[in-house]
Amino acid sequence: MTATAPRPRLTKTPEGGHPARGPRRPLRILPLTPAVVLLLLFLAGPIAYCVYIAFTDLQLTGQAEESFVGLDNFTRAFGDEAFLNAVWLTLVFTVVSSLIGQNTLGLALAVLMRRASKPVRTLTGGIVVTAWVLPEVVAGFLLYAFFRREGTLNAILDWLHLPSQNWLFTLPILAVSFANVWRGTAFSMLVYSAALNEIPKEITEAAEADGAGSWRRMWHITLPMIRRSIGTNLMLNTLQTLSVFGLIWVMTRGGPGGRSQTLPLFMYEQAFQNSLIGYGTAVALLLLLVGSLFSLVYLRLLRTEV
């Protein structure tokens, strides 16, 4: 048997560690100091102040000073039928326009554009991206002109001899959901186009040679390989959709009768129209909580390895 050479013993410095690391550690943190200060000043600071206001009865006018009311604003919210209606409409608006509309249509456009000719890709991409880059207020006016009683949609239906209606009165939440799909699909299309380009062609060609059809390739190859992009896109779209205000405000102002009043519009009404700053801020914190729950679910899904 051959004797193994003994391992060299690692000697420590007299101080018992690596003296060079100590002085360098503050220097490594120093470049992050401006970013941390800005985050504390413009993000953590306002959030902390909003948390404080949510537990007071602060009003916009007619009040000398606010007083601490504890959980009264939150208790009032969950007992308010208008708030519960806004929560329900927010969920409908988010699921229809973001989780189903933008996500599905964006993936479909990305797949179709990958197979289309270059002129078709250029034209389709230009049209879709143009809707995305439009300011929210401008997009709201365009869709209001499309859905109003004397608008473009009813003109097309009349030309086809089909029954028309006042879409902003009969189906307001679906009208604003369609408007959000029209405006925001481009982001999903760009995300999925980039993800599809990362799939090796050898894999899809091998599956096609084995006789796998388009749907089987999509279900067993494409979707599993872009799962992380799907999760990221869903998270970003959901957070953006939860905060949509200008589009709905321009089209319906939350009406008629609160039938398209999502949480951002309800929060604005309570805080700035009814002058209940404390109550409106409590609603804003509940909206922030909803967005955080969605984010935690998506982040949990993104941790799973493909």
Backbone torsions as a table, in degrees:
resi	resn	phi	psi	omega
1	MET	NA	139.2	-179.9
2	THR	-94.2	135.2	-179.3
3	ALA	-79.4	135.3	178.7
4	THR	-83.6	141.9	-179.5
5	ALA	-69.9	137.4	179.4
6	PRO	-65.7	143.1	179.0
7	ARG	-69.9	142.0	177.4
8	PRO	-67.8	135.2	-179.4
9	ARG	-80.4	131.4	179.5
10	LEU	-80.3	120.5	179.7
11	THR	-91.1	143.7	177.7
12	LYS	-98.7	161.8	176.9
13	THR	-72.9	161.2	179.9
14	PRO	-56.5	-28.1	-179.3
15	GLU	-78.4	-9.4	178.8
16	GLY	88.1	14.2	-178.9
17	GLY	-162.3	-153.0	178.0
18	HIS	-108.6	101.0	-173.5
19	PRO	-66.1	-20.3	-176.9
20	ALA	-73.5	-22.6	-175.9
21	ARG	-77.1	-32.1	-176.2
22	GLY	-59.0	-56.2	-178.8
23	PRO	-65.3	-26.4	-176.1
24	ARG	-79.2	-22.5	-174.7
25	ARG	-62.0	-46.6	175.9
26	PRO	-61.2	-32.0	179.4
27	LEU	-68.3	-31.2	177.6
28	ARG	-70.6	-33.1	-179.2
29	ILE	-79.1	-25.4	-174.5
30	LEU	-55.8	-43.8	179.2
31	PRO	-63.5	-22.2	179.4
32	LEU	-83.7	-10.7	-174.9
33	THR	-59.9	-46.4	178.8
34	PRO	-60.0	-40.0	179.8
35	ALA	-65.9	-41.5	179.1
36	VAL	-64.4	-41.3	179.5
37	VAL	-63.8	-42.8	179.3
38	LEU	-64.9	-40.1	178.4
39	LEU	-64.3	-42.5	178.7
40	LEU	-66.2	-36.1	-175.4
41	LEU	-77.7	-44.4	-172.8
42	PHE	-105.2	-8.2	179.3
43	LEU	-120.3	-61.7	-177.7
44	ALA	-66.8	-38.0	179.9
45	GLY	-61.8	-54.6	177.4
46	PRO	-60.8	-37.4	179.2
47	ILE	-64.2	-43.3	178.7
48	ALA	-63.0	-39.1	178.7
49	TYR	-67.6	-38.1	177.2
50	CYS	-64.9	-38.9	177.2
51	VAL	-61.1	-41.2	178.0
52	TYR	-64.1	-45.8	-178.1
53	ILE	-62.4	-35.4	-177.7
54	ALA	-62.2	-19.9	179.8
55	PHE	-102.4	17.6	177.8
56	THR	-124.3	173.8	176.9
57	ASP	-104.9	34.0	-177.8
58	LEU	-57.6	133.7	178.0
59	GLN	-121.6	156.7	-177.0
60	LEU	-74.0	-37.1	-179.1
61	THR	-138.1	161.2	172.9
62	GLY	72.4	26.8	-178.7
63	GLN	-142.5	131.3	-179.5
64	ALA	-75.5	-47.3	178.8
65	GLU	-153.9	153.7	-178.8
66	GLU	-86.7	162.7	177.4
67	SER	-131.6	154.3	-178.4
68	PHE	-77.4	127.8	-177.6
69	VAL	-119.3	3.2	177.5
70	GLY	68.7	-130.6	-176.4
71	LEU	-92.3	14.4	-175.8
72	ASP	-60.9	-39.3	-179.6
73	ASN	-64.3	-39.4	179.8
74	PHE	-72.0	-39.4	176.2
75	THR	-63.2	-40.3	177.8
76	ARG	-63.7	-37.8	-179.0
77	ALA	-63.4	-47.9	-176.8
78	PHE	-73.0	-11.8	173.1
79	GLY	-99.9	2.0	-178.2
80	ASP	-96.3	119.0	179.8
81	GLU	-63.1	-33.4	178.6
82	ALA	-65.0	-38.3	177.4
83	PHE	-66.3	-46.1	179.5
84	LEU	-62.6	-35.9	176.0
85	ASN	-65.5	-39.6	178.7
86	ALA	-65.8	-38.0	177.1
87	VAL	-62.4	-46.5	179.6
88	TRP	-61.8	-45.2	-179.8
89	LEU	-67.5	-32.3	176.3
90	THR	-64.8	-42.6	177.9
91	LEU	-64.9	-42.7	178.0
92	VAL	-62.3	-46.9	-179.5
93	PHE	-61.1	-40.7	-178.5
94	THR	-70.4	-45.4	-177.7
95	VAL	-67.1	-46.2	-175.6
96	VAL	-69.6	-47.1	-172.4
97	SER	-87.1	-28.6	-176.1
98	SER	-104.0	-63.5	-174.3
99	LEU	-63.7	-37.7	-178.5
100	ILE	-98.5	-55.3	-171.9
101	GLY	-66.1	-68.1	-175.8
102	GLN	-62.8	-42.3	-176.7
103	ASN	-65.4	-50.3	-177.3
104	THR	-68.6	-47.0	-179.0
105	LEU	-65.8	-37.9	178.3
106	GLY	-63.7	-41.1	177.2
107	LEU	-66.3	-41.9	179.4
108	ALA	-62.5	-43.6	178.8
109	LEU	-64.9	-39.6	179.4
110	ALA	-63.0	-42.0	179.9
111	VAL	-67.2	-44.8	-178.4
112	LEU	-67.4	-39.4	-179.9
113	MET	-68.3	-26.7	178.0
114	ARG	-67.2	-29.6	-178.3
115	ARG	-96.0	-10.8	-176.0
116	ALA	-82.7	167.4	177.5
117	SER	-73.9	165.7	-176.6
118	LYS	-62.6	-43.8	177.4
119	PRO	-59.9	-39.4	179.2
120	VAL	-66.7	-41.3	178.5
121	ARG	-62.8	-42.1	-179.0
122	THR	-64.9	-44.9	-178.5
123	LEU	-66.7	-47.7	-178.7
124	THR	-64.9	-45.4	178.7
125	GLY	-61.5	-39.4	178.7
126	GLY	-63.8	-42.8	-179.9
127	ILE	-65.4	-45.4	-176.5
128	VAL	-68.2	-43.2	-178.7
129	VAL	-68.4	-32.1	177.7
130	THR	-60.7	-41.7	177.0
131	ALA	-63.1	-31.8	-177.5
132	TRP	-74.9	-38.1	-175.6
133	VAL	-81.6	-10.3	177.7
134	LEU	-65.1	141.0	174.4
135	PRO	-59.3	150.1	-175.3
136	GLU	-59.5	-38.8	-179.5
137	VAL	-67.4	-41.5	178.7
138	VAL	-63.5	-44.3	177.0
139	ALA	-60.8	-38.1	177.9
140	GLY	-62.8	-41.8	177.8
141	PHE	-65.7	-39.7	179.0
142	LEU	-63.2	-45.0	-179.8
143	LEU	-72.9	-28.3	173.9
144	TYR	-64.8	-43.0	177.0
145	ALA	-66.1	-26.6	179.6
146	PHE	-76.6	-38.8	-173.0
147	PHE	-97.4	-14.0	-175.5
148	ARG	-63.3	168.2	-174.7
149	ARG	-56.3	-42.1	179.6
150	GLU	-100.0	27.0	-173.6
151	GLY	-88.7	-173.8	-174.7
152	THR	-65.9	-41.2	-177.1
153	LEU	-61.9	-45.2	179.1
154	ASN	-68.8	-31.3	176.2
155	ALA	-64.6	-40.0	177.3
156	ILE	-66.7	-42.1	179.1
157	LEU	-64.4	-39.6	177.2
158	ASP	-64.5	-38.3	179.4
159	TRP	-66.3	-31.7	177.9
160	LEU	-88.2	3.7	-179.4
161	HIS	60.7	38.8	175.9
162	LEU	-109.5	153.2	-178.4
163	PRO	-67.1	137.7	178.3
164	SER	-111.3	166.0	-180.0
165	GLN	-157.5	171.7	176.4
166	ASN	-86.8	93.0	-172.0
167	TRP	-62.6	-34.2	-179.6
168	LEU	-73.2	-10.2	176.6
169	PHE	-104.5	-40.4	-176.4
170	THR	-83.9	-39.9	-177.4
171	LEU	-133.0	61.4	-173.1
172	PRO	-66.6	-40.4	-176.6
173	ILE	-69.4	-33.6	176.6
174	LEU	-72.9	-33.7	178.1
175	ALA	-65.2	-45.4	179.7
176	VAL	-71.7	-28.7	175.7
177	SER	-65.8	-44.0	176.7
178	PHE	-61.7	-39.4	178.9
179	ALA	-62.2	-40.7	178.7
180	ASN	-68.5	-35.3	175.1
181	VAL	-63.5	-46.0	-179.2
182	TRP	-60.2	-37.6	-175.6
183	ARG	-83.1	-34.1	-170.2
184	GLY	-104.8	0.7	-177.2
185	THR	-65.6	-27.9	-176.0
186	ALA	-59.7	-37.6	-179.7
187	PHE	-61.8	-46.8	178.9
188	SER	-63.0	-39.2	179.7
189	MET	-61.9	-42.3	-180.0
190	LEU	-68.1	-40.4	178.8
191	VAL	-62.6	-46.6	-177.0
192	TYR	-73.6	-30.3	176.1
193	SER	-63.6	-42.9	177.6
194	ALA	-65.7	-38.8	-179.7
195	ALA	-68.0	-40.4	180.0
196	LEU	-66.2	-32.7	179.0
197	ASN	-69.0	-18.1	179.1
198	GLU	-85.4	-9.6	179.3
199	ILE	-76.7	124.1	179.5
200	PRO	-61.2	134.4	-179.9
201	LYS	-66.0	-26.4	-178.5
202	GLU	-62.1	-33.9	-178.5
203	ILE	-68.9	-48.1	-179.9
204	THR	-66.9	-36.2	178.9
205	GLU	-67.8	-37.7	177.6
206	ALA	-66.3	-40.9	178.1
207	ALA	-65.7	-38.3	178.1
208	GLU	-66.9	-37.4	177.9
209	ALA	-67.3	-28.3	177.7
210	ASP	-80.7	0.1	176.7
211	GLY	94.9	10.5	178.8
212	ALA	-75.1	129.6	179.0
213	GLY	-77.7	-178.7	-176.5
214	SER	-63.0	-43.7	-178.2
215	TRP	-67.9	-39.9	179.0
216	ARG	-66.6	-39.4	177.3
217	ARG	-64.6	-39.4	179.2
218	MET	-64.8	-44.0	-174.0
219	TRP	-76.6	-39.2	-172.6
220	HIS	-98.6	-16.4	-177.2
221	ILE	-120.2	-57.7	-172.3
222	THR	-65.7	-54.8	-176.4
223	LEU	-61.3	-44.7	177.3
224	PRO	-62.5	-33.4	-176.3
225	MET	-78.7	-19.6	178.1
226	ILE	-111.0	22.0	-176.1
227	ARG	-61.0	-39.6	179.4
228	ARG	-65.1	-38.9	176.9
229	SER	-65.9	-36.4	177.4
230	ILE	-63.6	-45.4	179.3
231	GLY	-63.3	-43.1	178.4
232	THR	-63.7	-43.5	-179.7
233	ASN	-64.1	-42.1	179.3
234	LEU	-62.9	-41.5	-179.6
235	MET	-64.3	-48.5	-178.8
236	LEU	-65.4	-42.2	179.1
237	ASN	-65.1	-40.0	-179.5
238	THR	-64.0	-45.9	179.8
239	LEU	-63.8	-38.7	178.0
240	GLN	-67.5	-40.0	-177.6
241	THR	-69.7	-36.3	178.6
242	LEU	-61.3	-26.4	-176.9
243	SER	-100.5	7.4	-179.0
244	VAL	-64.6	125.1	179.3
245	PHE	-128.2	-55.6	-173.1
246	GLY	-60.0	-39.3	-177.8
247	LEU	-61.5	-47.9	-178.9
248	ILE	-71.7	-37.3	-178.6
249	TRP	-63.1	-42.0	-179.7
250	VAL	-68.9	-38.2	-174.0
251	MET	-79.4	-44.6	-172.4
252	THR	-133.6	-14.9	-172.8
253	ARG	56.1	27.3	179.0
254	GLY	86.9	-5.7	-177.4
255	GLY	-95.8	-170.7	-4.7
256	PRO	-79.4	139.8	177.7
257	GLY	64.4	30.5	179.5
258	GLY	73.4	17.3	-176.5
259	ARG	-82.1	-2.7	171.9
260	SER	-135.4	24.6	-178.1
261	GLN	-88.7	100.1	176.2
262	THR	-83.1	177.8	-175.5
263	LEU	-60.4	-41.1	177.0
264	PRO	-60.0	-38.9	178.5
265	LEU	-71.4	-38.0	177.1
266	PHE	-64.4	-40.5	178.4
267	MET	-62.8	-43.6	179.0
268	TYR	-63.5	-41.1	-179.8
269	GLU	-62.8	-45.4	-178.0
270	GLN	-69.3	-40.8	-173.9
271	ALA	-78.3	-42.0	-169.8
272	PHE	-112.5	-21.6	175.3
273	GLN	-95.2	-40.8	176.2
274	ASN	-92.8	-2.0	176.6
275	SER	64.0	20.4	179.6
276	LEU	-96.4	80.6	-176.2
277	ILE	-64.5	-42.5	-179.7
278	GLY	-62.7	-46.3	179.9
279	TYR	-66.4	-43.1	178.4
280	GLY	-63.4	-37.1	177.8
281	THR	-68.2	-35.7	175.8
282	ALA	-62.5	-40.1	176.3
283	VAL	-64.1	-38.8	178.3
284	ALA	-62.9	-38.9	177.7
285	LEU	-66.7	-36.6	176.4
286	LEU	-65.9	-37.9	175.4
287	LEU	-64.6	-40.1	176.0
288	LEU	-62.1	-37.2	178.2
289	LEU	-65.7	-40.4	177.9
290	VAL	-61.7	-46.1	177.7
291	GLY	-62.4	-37.0	178.6
292	SER	-66.2	-38.6	178.4
293	LEU	-64.4	-43.5	175.8
294	PHE	-59.7	-43.1	-178.6
295	SER	-64.0	-41.2	179.3
296	LEU	-63.1	-39.4	178.5
297	VAL	-63.6	-47.2	-178.8
298	TYR	-66.1	-41.0	178.4
299	LEU	-64.2	-35.2	176.7
300	ARG	-63.7	-40.7	178.4
301	LEU	-68.0	-34.9	-178.2
302	LEU	-71.1	-20.7	179.5
303	ARG	-71.7	-23.2	-178.0
304	THR	-71.1	129.2	-179.9
305	GLU	-73.9	144.8	177.6
306	VAL	-69.9	NA	NA
